[in-house]
Amino acid sequence: MSNQYTALNAYQIMWLYVFFDLPTNTKAQRHEAARFRKGLLQDGFTMMQYSVYIRHCASKESFEVHLKRVKSMVPPEGIVSALQVTDKQFGATVNFIGKRATPPPETPLQLEFF
């Protein structure tokens, strides 16, 4: 029996992005949307934005398993999209954080003891 060793590299490790736009006009639609989001969290996804979730997958096989799970949770209405990204591509992600919307409170002109 030979000892096979497969080194994981940044091109074999995957990230699964799930994007969705689900209707929330009725109580039933809100329930389905909440069920879908909770299902993603239970499957190990992390919320990146309100309708964008990501999950690390150690291999292509793991990616396919989680993609099947997402497919099984899709609500009857709305759009759900999935994107496969290699760890190398994920490492090139650039995030921009907006500036504060309200200015900070004014600093007092003098020191007050009481």
C-alpha positions in Angstrom: 0.0 0.0 0.0 1.5 3.3 -1.1 1.5 6.4 1.1 -0.2 9.1 -1.0 0.1 12.6 0.2 -1.9 15.4 -1.3 -0.8 18.9 -0.2 -3.5 21.4 0.2 -2.8 24.6 -1.5 -4.6 27.9 -2.1 -6.1 26.6 -5.4 -7.7 23.4 -3.8 -9.2 25.1 -0.8 -12.6 26.7 -1.7 -14.9 29.4 -0.4 -18.6 29.2 -1.1 -20.4 32.5 -1.4 -24.2 32.5 -1.3 -26.0 35.6 -2.5 -29.8 35.9 -2.3 -32.7 38.3 -2.9 -35.8 36.9 -1.2 -39.2 38.5 -1.0 -40.4 39.7 2.4 -43.7 41.3 1.7 -45.9 38.7 3.5 -45.5 37.0 6.8 -45.0 33.6 5.0 -42.2 35.1 2.8 -40.5 36.6 5.9 -40.7 33.2 7.6 -39.1 31.5 4.6 -36.4 34.1 4.3 -35.6 33.7 8.0 -35.6 29.9 7.7 -33.1 30.1 4.8 -30.7 32.5 6.7 -30.9 30.3 9.8 -30.2 27.2 7.7 -27.1 28.8 6.3 -25.8 29.7 9.8 -26.5 26.1 11.0 -24.5 24.8 8.0 -21.4 26.9 9.1 -21.9 29.9 6.9 -20.9 33.4 8.1 -22.9 36.5 7.3 -20.7 38.9 5.3 -23.6 41.2 4.5 -27.4 40.8 5.2 -27.9 38.8 2.0 -24.3 37.5 1.4 -23.0 34.5 3.3 -19.7 32.8 3.0 -18.3 29.4 4.0 -14.8 27.9 4.0 -14.6 24.4 2.3 -11.4 22.5 2.7 -11.8 20.7 -0.6 -13.8 20.5 -3.8 -15.8 17.6 -2.3 -16.7 19.6 0.8 -17.8 22.5 -1.5 -20.1 20.2 -3.4 -21.7 18.9 -0.2 -22.5 22.4 1.1 -23.7 23.5 -2.3 -26.2 20.6 -2.3 -27.4 21.7 1.2 -27.9 25.2 0.0 -29.9 24.0 -3.0 -32.1 21.9 -0.7 -32.9 25.0 1.5 -33.9 27.4 -1.3 -37.3 29.0 -0.6 -40.1 28.7 -3.2 -39.7 32.4 -4.2 -36.7 34.6 -4.8 -33.3 34.2 -6.2 -30.3 32.4 -4.7 -26.9 32.4 -6.3 -23.8 30.5 -5.4 -20.2 31.3 -6.3 -17.1 29.1 -5.9 -13.9 31.0 -5.1 -10.4 29.5 -4.5 -8.6 30.4 -1.3 -6.1 32.2 -3.5 -8.8 34.4 -5.0 -10.4 34.9 -1.6 -7.1 36.2 -0.2 -7.2 39.0 -2.7 -10.5 40.3 -1.3 -10.4 44.1 -0.6 -12.9 45.5 1.9 -13.7 49.2 2.1 -15.3 50.6 5.3 -17.3 53.8 4.9 -16.6 56.9 6.9 -18.6 57.8 10.0 -22.0 59.3 8.9 -22.3 61.6 11.9 -19.5 63.8 13.2 -18.1 63.0 16.6 -19.3 65.2 19.5 -17.4 68.5 20.0 -14.5 68.5 22.5 -15.1 70.8 25.4 -12.9 74.0 25.4 -11.9 73.7 29.0 -11.4 71.0 31.6 -14.3 70.6 34.1 -13.7 68.9 37.5 -17.4 68.7 38.5 
